[in-house]
């Protein structure tokens, strides 16, 4: 049942507007905070997980190859010396 009192109707409209404005302010504040964090974190040189894993694999392969070459060099030095 709707009220015929214009004062109550105006109050309801005002309350609805205030809730909508508050929700908009909340969304805007959240978006602004996200943008500021992205800017702050963008200045730092972070790498993605995929890049980190790729470099980790490359380092492991280089270590293995280095060990093989060290063994080979030792064998050649043993033959010469």
VMD Tcl script that draws the C-alpha trace (Angstrom):
set ca {
  {0.00 0.00 0.00}
  {1.50 3.31 -1.09}
  {1.38 6.37 1.03}
  {-0.37 9.44 -0.33}
  {1.73 11.72 1.87}
  {4.08 13.74 -0.38}
  {6.54 14.26 2.49}
  {7.06 10.52 2.87}
  {7.32 10.06 -0.92}
  {9.98 12.80 -1.07}
  {11.85 11.20 1.80}
  {11.82 7.83 0.05}
  {13.11 9.42 -3.17}
  {15.85 11.17 -1.20}
  {16.84 7.92 0.53}
  {16.95 6.05 -2.78}
  {19.09 8.77 -4.32}
  {21.45 8.72 -1.33}
  {21.85 4.93 -1.56}
  {22.55 5.16 -5.30}
  {25.09 7.94 -4.76}
  {26.81 6.00 -1.99}
  {27.02 2.89 -4.19}
  {28.52 4.97 -7.00}
  {31.06 6.53 -4.65}
  {32.02 3.07 -3.40}
  {32.56 1.79 -6.95}
  {34.57 4.86 -7.86}
  {36.75 4.59 -4.74}
  {37.39 0.89 -5.40}
  {38.31 1.57 -9.03}
  {40.57 4.47 -8.05}
  {42.35 2.31 -5.48}
  {42.89 -0.44 -8.05}
  {44.33 2.04 -10.54}
  {46.71 3.48 -7.94}
  {47.87 0.00 -6.95}
  {48.43 -0.93 -10.59}
  {50.51 2.22 -11.10}
  {52.53 1.59 -7.95}
  {53.10 -2.08 -8.72}
  {53.80 -1.33 -12.38}
  {56.84 0.69 -11.40}
  {58.29 -2.33 -9.67}
  {59.92 -4.90 -11.88}
  {57.88 -7.97 -11.07}
  {57.93 -10.97 -13.38}
  {55.12 -13.34 -14.14}
  {55.14 -16.88 -12.86}
  {55.61 -18.21 -16.40}
  {58.69 -16.04 -16.94}
  {60.14 -17.09 -13.59}
  {59.63 -20.79 -14.34}
  {61.19 -20.41 -17.81}
  {64.32 -18.75 -16.40}
  {64.50 -21.36 -13.63}
  {64.44 -24.15 -16.24}
  {67.09 -22.38 -18.31}
  {69.34 -22.05 -15.26}
  {68.95 -25.75 -14.42}
  {69.87 -26.74 -18.00}
  {72.88 -24.41 -17.95}
  {74.03 -25.93 -14.65}
  {73.78 -29.45 -16.08}
  {75.68 -28.48 -19.21}
  {78.33 -26.76 -17.08}
  {78.82 -29.94 -15.05}
  {79.16 -32.03 -18.22}
  {81.70 -29.63 -19.67}
  {83.67 -29.60 -16.42}
  {83.84 -33.40 -16.47}
  {84.89 -33.37 -20.11}
  {87.57 -30.75 -19.43}
  {88.91 -32.77 -16.50}
  {89.10 -35.85 -18.73}
  {90.98 -33.94 -21.43}
  {93.40 -32.49 -18.87}
  {93.99 -35.96 -17.49}
  {94.90 -37.21 -20.96}
  {97.31 -34.33 -21.51}
  {98.85 -34.31 -18.08}
}
mol new
graphics top color blue
foreach p $ca { graphics top sphere $p radius 0.5 }
foreach p [lrange $ca 0 end-1] q [lrange $ca 1 end] { graphics top cylinder $p $q radius 0.2 }
display resetview
